[in-house]
Structure formats: structure tokens, C-alpha cells
Amino acid sequence: MDDDLPTDFQVIVVGTGMVESIVAAACSRIGKNVLHLDSSDHYGGLWASYNFDGLQKFIKEVNSDPKRQQQVYNLSEKWYIEKETPQEEKKEEGQDKTEDSKAEPPKKVWSQANFTSEYRKFNIDMTPKLLFSRGPLVELLISSNIARYAEFRCVTRVLTWLNDRLMPVPCSRADVFATEAVSIVEKRMLMKMLTSIVGYNEEEMNNEFKDWNDKTFKEYLTHKGLTPNLIHYVLYAIAGGTDKMPCLEGVKECKKFLMSLGRYGNTPFLWPMYGSGELPQCFCRLCAVFGGVYCLNRPIDKVETKTVDEGKTMVTIESKSKTLNCDHLVIGINECPKELLSPEPAESCDISKAIFITNGTILPSEKEPLSLLRFPPLTEEDNAVTVLEVGPATGSCPKGLCKYQPLGSILRRHSLN
């Protein structure tokens, strides 16, 4: 491959994360000669979806060489099942089958051994991404015809934690009038509030809420006479906010939620089949279709600029003893040599992520659920937590298991040197 790889390109993109892949696809689509590199042996970067074996390799890589993945730290894994299936359980399962073949099959007893044996059936996301049905990313996928490279499923239910139990959030008009969680009077108040929010355009919204710039969305909802029950649904479940959410931000989040309802299903959210790692790969496919060249397992050793004929500046890249030239270089921060990074401290934040794999759903239903749980903050200082529940129908895990992923909780903001 080294001998066959050309040396001169108009654009070189380093890193196959979401942003880099979109840039590569856009450049290739308008006729630029594009080379797309990645130091890893797979696509996606920190947007990748791993099978279970791939996840083990990623954990080992981060813990053994922290400098290679500087944006990932404090990575650990915990098991809550036995290494091997107990022999007694195996015997009991066999006896049940012979005694009554018509009885329901016993629930599978998972061990670490049979869990890891089905490693290929997992797709575990490093950066899980839900899409609003009318959001800019979905519109981009449709307008660029990239949607043909991916499959999606609509989230089947939105849940919230209310009165010490999980409750479904009424999303559509039919849900609002069918639910018993709110009274008739509250239903009318809720529909009136949501209808007015949907009706605002950008200018009307700014004019309507100009006196609320220094107040919270919760204060606005209280001012409108909504009951604590309705305030919970609107503020925490629909807007996905906290008690400190600014008023205008809350209104915009509600409108974004409401405008995406009914396009593809009963909720406003779409989830990519086989995980969010498919999204950057879709853009990589488009780039390749229009002539983009791909080369994985190729780290960047050195980046320099040089002046050629007529004062034109060219970028040269040293990679595996080969010199590559380009007019424009786009490089992800995770792939960028340290000497190219600005010495000025930049504002950053720590994001806590977790993955939980269990053998049961958080709230039983007739069909396999694809759920979004918006868990409100328990105190004023806490953050809200959004959790995604996916099952085997999304290609994310084997039959009999469910995968839960919090979609990111900001721990603290700080200046990053």
C-alpha cells in the first residue's frame, strides 16, 4: 500500500471521527482530491462502535498507553456475574425442559464465559448520539443522500422519574389525552402551552421572551400557572433541563422536541442501527464514492509547511517514512501533534460516560423497547441524566440482554492547557 499511495493531494483529513468524516465527504463531493487517514485500524475515532472484543482492546490500549488517547481517562470495567455458569443451574435448566416442554424456557443465566463468547453481537458506542427527527443532522443525511447508507429505528418511549417511579412521558396529542398521570384540566393547560411554543418563529420568540432573559424556564412555567406535575414533564422530560435552565433556552428545547414529533414515529428521536459508529462511516462511504482515498493504521509523525512556486504554501506530512503533500490539512485534535496545538489555555469540560449491560429492561413492555429516560436532578446542584436503553433489535447486543448508556453528564468545566 505504501508504494501505491500517491503523494500529492488537495486535501488531507486526519482522523475518522464525525467532524473529520463530514469534512472529508464535503470536500470529495465538490471535486477535491482527498486523502483520509487514521492512526487506528478502524473507523470512527472516539465515535467508534466496538464489539465486546474490540472494547477490551480499547480499554487495554488506554490503560497501557494513556498518551495515545489523551481525551479518555479513568477507564475501568466491572463484572457482576460469575466467570462460569454454575453446574447446578445447568442441571436445573435441563430438568425443566424434560419435565414440561410447553413451559416457558427459563431465563438464561449469564456468565462471563458465555457473555464473551457472543462478543460479535455487541455494538458498544463510545459517543452515543440520538438524532432529532427534524434536526440538522437528519436533514443533512437526507439532502446529501447519505441516509441510504444507514438504517434507523425510532425511540419507542420517553420515560421520566416522577413520584419515586418511572413514568412514560406523553409525547403526542393522543398520548396527552390518553394518559391518566395528568388531570383533564392539566391536559388542557399542557396542550395550550405546547401549542403556543410550536407557533413561535425565531423573531416572535425573541420578542415574547425579551423580559425573561435573566429568569429561568421554571419561573416562566410557574408564572403561566402550570402545576408542579406539568412543570416536571415540560422542564425535565421535554426540555431536558434543570431548575437553572434559562427561559429562552427551555422554550427552544421544547420547540425542537415538539417539531420532531410524528415525522417517523411517536417520539422525536431516531437511533442508528448497529450504533452511532455507523454515522461517521456513512460520510466516509460518500467520500470514497466520489474518489476519496482511505488509509488506516497510518499515524502522523510530523507536519510542516513549505513555500513552493509563486509564493504558494503547501503542507507536508511525514507518515511511516513517506512524505505526503497537500494544499489543505484538516486534523482531529486526538491525532494532532503537540507542537501544532495552541499554547493558550482553552475552556474544556469533563464528561462522565458509562455503559451498563444487564439481562432485563427498566420498565417491562409488550414489545422490545427502545427507551430514552430523562432522570431529573435530585438536588439543585445535580445535573440531569439522560439514559438510552437499547436491545437486540438495534444490533447492539445479543438476545436476552439490554444495554444502557447515559448520554453524557458534564462533571466540571475548566481551562485546559
N, C-alpha and C positions, 0 to 999 in steps of 0.2 A: 504493500500500500504506500510506503514511503516513496518508492521510486515513481509510482504512478501519480501521486498527488501533485497538482500544479502548484506553482509558487506565487503567482500573481492573481489577486482578486480585487474587486472594487470594494467589497465589504467583508470583513471577518467578524463573526459573532462568537464569543467565547462563553460557554455555559448554556445549558439547555433548560433552564428554568422558564417560568411562564413569560416573564417580560422579555427575556432574550429570544425566546421562540417566536413571540409575536413580532418582534423587530425583524428577525430573520425572514419570516414569512412575508412581511410587508415589503421588504427590500427585494426579495426574489420576485414577488408578484409584479413589481413595476419595472422588472427587467434588469436589475442589478445582478452582477456575478457574485454569488455569496458562498463563503465557506463557513460552516458551522462546526465548532469544536467543543469538546468537553473532556475534562481530565478523568471522568469516571467511565465505567464500562456500560452505563445505562443512561437513558434519557431522563430529564426532569429535574436534576439537581435536588434542591430542598423541596421541590414539588413532586418528587417521585412517589410512586406507589410500589411497595415491596411485597413479595410473597414472604412467608414466615422465615424461610432460609435466608432470603435477602436482607430481612430486618436484623437477623442475628449477625450477619456480616457487617451491616452498618453500625450496630452497637459496638462490635469489636473494634471496628476502624476508628470510631470516635474516641473510645476509651484508650486505645493504644497509641493513637497519634492525634491529640487534640488540635494541633496546629493545622491539620488538613481540613477540619470542619470548625472554623473559629466561631461560627454563629450558633453552634449546638454545644451544649454542655450540661452537666449534671444528669447524664443519661443512665437509667437503671432499669432493671427488669425483675419482676416478682412473680413467682408461681404460687397458686393456692390449691393445687391438685397434686396427687401422688405421682411419683415417677412412673410407676407401673400400675395397671389395673389390678385391684385385689382379686385373688383367686376365688374367694367366696362369692364376689359379685358375679364373676363369670359363670359359676355353677348355678346360681340363682336364676340368671338370665336363661340358661339352657333349660332348667326345670320348668319355668313359666311357659316356654314355647311348647313343650311336650304335653303339659297338663291341659292347656286351653289354647288352641291355635287361633281361636277367634278373638281372644282378649287383646286389648291394646298392647303393643310392644312396650317393654319397659324403657324408661328414659336412659339414654346412653350414658354410661359412667366414663367420663373423660379422664385420661391420664396424660402425663407429659409425652409418653411414648406414642400413643395413637394421635395425640394432638399434632406433634411434629411430623408424623407420617403423612399428614394431609397438607403439608406446607404449601403445595402448589395452588390450593384452593383459596388462599388468602390474598387479599389486596389491601395492604395497610398503608394509609396515606400519611405522608409527612406534613402536608399542608392541606387538610380537608377544606373543600370550597363548595358551599351551596350557592346556587345561582338563582337570582330573582327572574321569574319568567319573562318579565319585560325590562330586565336590567340591561346595561350597556354591553356586557359580555355576551349575553344570548343574542342581542341584536347584531353584534359583530360576527358571531358564529353563523348566523343566518345570512347576512349580507355578503360575507366572503365565501359562502358555500362550504365552509369548513365543517358545518354541522353534519354533513354526510359521513364524516369520518368517526363520528361518536354516537353513542346511544345514551338516553337519559331516562330516568324514572322520576315521577312527581312524588314529592313527600306526601304521605297519605294522611298524616295528622300532625297538628301542633299541640304540644302539651305545656301546662304550667303547673306550678306548685301553689295550691291555694287551700287554706283551711287544713293544713297538715296532710294533704293528699294530692295525688296527681289528677289534674282535670283537663279534658280536651278544650281547646280554645275554639269558639265558634268563628269560623272564617268567612263563610258565605252568608248571604241573606237568609237562605234556608236554614243554615246551622243556627243562626242567631235566634230565629223564631221557634226552632225545634228544641233548643237546649232548655233544661229545667234549672240550670245554675243561676239564671237571672230572672227576675220577675217581669211581668208584662210591661210595667211602667219603665223598668230599666231597659228593656229591649227597644222601646220607642226612643228613649234618650240616646242609646248607643247608636241606633241607625241614623238618627238626626245628626249626631256628632260626626260619624264616619262619612256620611253623605256630603256634609259641608266641607270636610277636609279634601275629599276627592275633587270637589268642584273648583278649588282654587287653582289658578295658574300662578306662575312664579311671581309676577308683579302684584297680583291681588294678595298673595300670601305675605309678601313683604310689607304691604300697606296695612293689612289686617292685624299683623302681629308686631308692628313697629313699637308699640308701647310695652311689649313683653320681652324686649331684648335682654333685660337684666333679671328676668324671672325664669323660674323653672317650668317645665311642662306639667309637672304635678300641680303646681299652683294654678296654672291655666285650667286644668281639668276640674279642680276643686271650684274655681270661680264659675265654671259652666254648670255647676250643680250636680256633677256626676257622683254617684255613690262610691264608697270605698271599694265595693265589689267591681264596679265598672272601671274605676281608676286602675285597679290591678290588671285587668285584661288589656286595657289600652296602653298603659305605661310600660308594663313589664313584658306582656306576651306579644302585643302587636308592634309597638315601637322598639321593644328590646332594650329599654333604658333602665336608668336608676332614678332615685329621688332627685339627684342633682342634674339630670339631663336638661339642657337649655330648651326653652319653649319652642323656638323655631326649628331646632334640630328634631325634636319629638314629632312635630307636625309633618316634617319632610319624611321622617322614617315611617310614620303611619301611612302617608300617601304612597310611598314606594311599596309598602306591603299590600295596600288595597289595590293599586293599579295592576299588580301582577296576578291577582286572583282570577281564576276562571279561564286563563289562557290555555293551560294544558291539563288542569285538574282542579281539585277542590281547595288546594293550598297554593301559595305563591311561589313555592320553591321547587327547583329541579336538582337532581343529584346525578352525576355522571356514572354510568355503569362501569364497573371494574375500577372505580376510584378516580380521584382528582388528577392522578398522574397521567390520565388519558388526555387531559386538556392541552398541556404543552406539546404532547406528541402529535395532536391534531394539527397544530400550527407547523410543526416540523415536517409533517407529510405534505402540507401545501407548499412549503419552501422547496422540498425535494421535487415535487411535481413540476415546478417552474425552474428547475435546473440547479437548485442549491446542492452543494456537496457536503457530505457529513463525514466526520471522523471522530470517533470516540477514543477513549484511552490516550488522549494527547494533551498533557499538561503544558502550560505556558512557562518557559524558563526565563525569558527576557523580552522586554518591549522597548523599542527605541523609535525615534523619528529621524528622518534624514531629508535633506533638501536635494531634489533632483533638477532636471532641466526646467528653465524658465521660473525658477523660484518655487516650484510646487513641492509641498511637503508630503512625504509618504511615511507610513508606519511600517516598521519591520518587526517581525515576531520570531524569536528563536524557540523552536519546539522540537525536541528529540533530534537535535543536531541538524535540523532543517530550517532554512530561513524562508519565511513567508512574508510577502509584501501586500499592502492594501492601501486604499485611499482613506477608508473609514474603519475604525475599530470600535466595536461595542463589546464590553466585557462586564460580566456579573461580578459583584463585589466579592463573592466567595471564591472566584477564580483569579481575582486581580492581584498582581504582585504588590507587595507592601510599599515599594518606592513610588507607586503611582497614586496611592491614596493620599488625600489631603491631610496635612498635619493639624488642621483646625478641628477642634472637637465638634462633633455633630450630635444633635439630640437623638437619643435612641430610647428603646424601652425593652424590658424583658417580658417575654410571652411564655406563659406556662402551658405546656401541652401534655396530654396523657392519652393512652389507649387502653380500654378495658375490653376484654373478651370473656363472655360468660355463656352459659347454656340456657338462658331464659330472658324473656322480654320484660321491660319495666312495667308494662301495662298490657295484660292479655287482650287479644282481639281475635275476630273470626279469621281474618287473613293475615299473612305475614306483614307486619307494619314497617314502614319507613318513617321514622318519627323524628321530630325536632322538639326538644324540651328546652324551654326558656325558664331557667330557675332564677327567681328574683333574689336580690341581695338580702341577706338575713339581718344585716345592720347597715347603718348609713355609710360606714367606712368600707363595706364589702363591695366587690364587683358582681354584676350579674353573670351567670354562667349559662352558656348555650351548649347543649349536648345533642349530638346526632346519633341516632340508633339505626344501624343498617343490618340486614340479614343476608342469607344465601341468595335471594332473588336478585341482588345487585352485583353478584360475583365478588363479594367482599370477604366471605368466609364460608366454611363447609356447612352442610346441613346439620342442624341441631345446635348451632352457635349463633350468637349475636355480637356485633362489635359496637362499642360506644366510644365516641371521640368528642371531648369538649373542643369547641371550635376556636379556642384561644382566649386566654384571660390575661390582661396586662397586669403584671405584678408591680412594676415601678418604672418611672421614666427617669432618665439620667443622661448626662453628657458622656459620649463615648470618644475616647482618644484613639 
